[in-house]
Amino acid sequence: MKKTGKEIWVFGDYRNYFRNRVTLQLLAKATDLAKKAGNPVCAVIFGSNVKEYVNEYIAHGAEKVYVMDHISLKGYNVETYVILMEMLIKKYRPEMVLVGATCFGREFAPRVAKRLATGLTADCVDLEMNDDDLLVQTAPAFGGNLLAKIITPIHKPQMATVRPGVFKELPHDYQATGEIITVPIPKKLPENQVRLISSRHESARINKIEDAKIVVCGGRGMGSKQKFRKLYALAELLGGEVGATRPVVYSNWADHDSLIGQAGRQIKPLLLLSFGISGAIQHTAALIDAKFIIAINKNPDAPMMKMADVAIVADANQVCSAMIREIRKRIRE
Ligand SMILES: Cc1cc2nc3c(=O)[nH]c(=O)nc-3n(C[C@H](O)[C@H](O)[C@H](O)COP(=O)(O)OP(=O)(O)OC[C@H]3O[C@@H](n4cnc5c(N)ncnc54)[C@H](O)[C@@H]3O)c2cc1C
């Protein structure tokens, strides 16, 4: 296949590694995009003692890794990382830059795009290459009421952020080899306005909701934090995970990790149980790959009920309690 030389870059976000796999997922997608025009797939990594991650990126599809490894780059710092990324992009001129839509990616990527006066499509849910070898970036638009396909035909690089869980990582290839380009950091970096006082790894979920076969998802219709807790009991009995809508997360009934939707996680369960959820597009956009949906809502006209394979018009709490009772009874029998 002809090689265009137009590189596709994936920004290496390795915080919370091994838990957060978005960089590996983007490398897989970049490999797929590169098939058409033969673009080299590259990763970019900043940090201190990052060799382990460099090898991991090569094993997951990176043909080339640009590395800036220095003690002063330990810990993610948006101001410094933005300046370094701008510098690298101006020097090596990649065709596309993909960044995970993590908390860090969401503050990092727009700043880089602004400095380069190029476009950025945030929170993409799909990426493909069109016949002109332009990146077609699919993202929720107008408050999430529709999915827009966006291209950046003039300005370069074409930049997109993608939510974790949208793409599937490639298996670890132990035989893979790649080129490592070590780039020295500039002698003088501007002084940071922000000082890191401490950091800690997020507590790991044992099972990731993105991979769960069964998801029990609850909305404001559950009524209270105490009632919402019942969903955890049901999920445990079913061997599933608990998801939540934004009002639930904002009311502190569930942690931010559980948020399903445009601002949260994308899921693809075989079975989704949806309790007391209206079905706003910002939530349902993350459910398109759910195989079978059972929705419980007092309102038969709620969009979630229309989307469901089985719609139960009832009180969400009563149905949840009844399911828990029935499953426990069957376990005892
Ligand atoms: C930019 C943007 C991004 C967003 N991102 C997200 C996102 O990522 N994820 C997300 O979820 N939301 C997101 N939202 C918010 C979204 O628009 C909705 O407001 C939210 O999904 C509604 O949550 P809900 O269904 O729990 O609550 P509501 O819309 O209030 O619905 C509650 C439902 O419960 C039903 N109900 C009430 N009582 C009972 C009962 N006793 N038994 C059964 N049913 C009952 C009601 O009939 C209703 O349908 C976003 C919004 C914006 C503007």
The ligand as an SDF file (V2000), in Angstrom:
LIG
                    3D

 53 58  0  0  0  0  0  0  0  0999 V2000
  -24.6210   19.6330   27.1040 C   0  0  0  0  0  0  0  0  0  0  0  0
  -25.4170   18.6280   27.9020 C   0  0  0  0  0  0  0  0  0  0  0  0
  -24.8440   17.4120   28.1690 C   0  0  0  0  0  0  0  0  0  0  0  0
  -25.5680   16.4530   28.8960 C   0  0  0  0  0  0  0  0  0  0  0  0
  -24.9900   15.2570   29.1210 N   0  0  0  0  0  0  0  0  0  0  0  0
  -25.7140   14.3080   29.7510 C   0  0  0  0  0  0  0  0  0  0  0  0
  -25.1790   12.9930   29.9420 C   0  0  0  0  0  0  0  0  0  0  0  0
  -24.0420   12.6830   29.5790 O   0  0  0  0  0  0  0  0  0  0  0  0
  -25.9510   12.0810   30.5570 N   0  0  0  0  0  0  0  0  0  0  0  0
  -27.2340   12.3610   30.9980 C   0  0  0  0  0  0  0  0  0  0  0  0
  -27.8920   11.4600   31.5370 O   0  0  0  0  0  0  0  0  0  0  0  0
  -27.7400   13.5850   30.8540 N   0  0  0  0  0  0  0  0  0  0  0  0
  -27.0260   14.5600   30.2460 C   0  0  0  0  0  0  0  0  0  0  0  0
  -27.5740   15.7990   30.1020 N   0  0  0  0  0  0  0  0  0  0  0  0
  -28.8730   16.0620   30.7500 C   0  0  0  0  0  0  0  0  0  0  0  0
  -30.0520   15.5550   29.9390 C   0  0  0  0  0  0  0  0  0  0  0  0
  -30.4400   16.5500   29.0240 O   0  0  0  0  0  0  0  0  0  0  0  0
  -31.2650   15.2310   30.8370 C   0  0  0  0  0  0  0  0  0  0  0  0
  -31.5740   16.3720   31.6090 O   0  0  0  0  0  0  0  0  0  0  0  0
  -31.0290   14.0490   31.7610 C   0  0  0  0  0  0  0  0  0  0  0  0
  -30.5740   12.9180   31.0530 O   0  0  0  0  0  0  0  0  0  0  0  0
  -32.3540   13.6910   32.4470 C   0  0  0  0  0  0  0  0  0  0  0  0
  -32.1200   12.7520   33.4410 O   0  0  0  0  0  0  0  0  0  0  0  0
  -33.3060   11.8790   34.0380 P   0  0  0  0  0  0  0  0  0  0  0  0
  -33.9430   11.0970   32.9490 O   0  0  0  0  0  0  0  0  0  0  0  0
  -32.7580   11.1330   35.2050 O   0  0  0  0  0  0  0  0  0  0  0  0
  -34.3070   12.9630   34.6480 O   0  0  0  0  0  0  0  0  0  0  0  0
  -35.6660   13.5400   34.1210 P   0  0  0  0  0  0  0  0  0  0  0  0
  -35.5740   14.0750   32.7470 O   0  0  0  0  0  0  0  0  0  0  0  0
  -36.1750   14.4380   35.1820 O   0  0  0  0  0  0  0  0  0  0  0  0
  -36.6170   12.2570   34.0160 O   0  0  0  0  0  0  0  0  0  0  0  0
  -37.0900   11.5310   35.1080 C   0  0  0  0  0  0  0  0  0  0  0  0
  -38.0400   10.4530   34.5630 C   0  0  0  0  0  0  0  0  0  0  0  0
  -38.4650    9.6410   35.6250 O   0  0  0  0  0  0  0  0  0  0  0  0
  -39.8390    9.3950   35.4700 C   0  0  0  0  0  0  0  0  0  0  0  0
  -40.3630    9.1240   36.8230 N   0  0  0  0  0  0  0  0  0  0  0  0
  -40.5990   10.0140   37.8350 C   0  0  0  0  0  0  0  0  0  0  0  0
  -40.9990    9.3530   38.9260 N   0  0  0  0  0  0  0  0  0  0  0  0
  -41.0060    8.0420   38.6000 C   0  0  0  0  0  0  0  0  0  0  0  0
  -41.3200    6.8740   39.3170 C   0  0  0  0  0  0  0  0  0  0  0  0
  -41.6890    6.8900   40.6240 N   0  0  0  0  0  0  0  0  0  0  0  0
  -41.2330    5.6810   38.6660 N   0  0  0  0  0  0  0  0  0  0  0  0
  -40.8890    5.6150   37.3630 C   0  0  0  0  0  0  0  0  0  0  0  0
  -40.5770    6.6980   36.6450 N   0  0  0  0  0  0  0  0  0  0  0  0
  -40.6320    7.8910   37.2620 C   0  0  0  0  0  0  0  0  0  0  0  0
  -40.4150   10.6130   34.8250 C   0  0  0  0  0  0  0  0  0  0  0  0
  -41.6120   10.2880   34.1240 O   0  0  0  0  0  0  0  0  0  0  0  0
  -39.2750   11.0150   33.8940 C   0  0  0  0  0  0  0  0  0  0  0  0
  -39.4460   10.4120   32.6170 O   0  0  0  0  0  0  0  0  0  0  0  0
  -26.8810   16.7580   29.3800 C   0  0  0  0  0  0  0  0  0  0  0  0
  -27.4330   17.9950   29.0910 C   0  0  0  0  0  0  0  0  0  0  0  0
  -26.7240   18.9080   28.3590 C   0  0  0  0  0  0  0  0  0  0  0  0
  -27.3820   20.2380   28.0490 C   0  0  0  0  0  0  0  0  0  0  0  0
  1  2  1  0
  2  3  1  0
  2 52  2  0
  3  4  2  0
  4  5  1  0
  4 50  1  0
  5  6  2  0
  6  7  1  0
  6 13  1  0
  7  8  2  0
  7  9  1  0
  9 10  1  0
 10 11  2  0
 10 12  1  0
 12 13  2  0
 13 14  1  0
 14 15  1  0
 14 50  1  0
 15 16  1  0
 16 17  1  0
 16 18  1  0
 18 19  1  0
 18 20  1  0
 20 21  1  0
 20 22  1  0
 22 23  1  0
 23 24  1  0
 24 25  2  0
 24 26  1  0
 24 27  1  0
 27 28  1  0
 28 29  2  0
 28 30  1  0
 28 31  1  0
 31 32  1  0
 32 33  1  0
 33 34  1  0
 33 48  1  0
 34 35  1  0
 35 36  1  0
 35 46  1  0
 36 37  1  0
 36 45  1  0
 37 38  2  0
 38 39  1  0
 39 40  1  0
 39 45  2  0
 40 41  1  0
 40 42  2  0
 42 43  1  0
 43 44  2  0
 44 45  1  0
 46 47  1  0
 46 48  1  0
 48 49  1  0
 50 51  2  0
 51 52  1  0
 52 53  1  0
M  END
$$$$
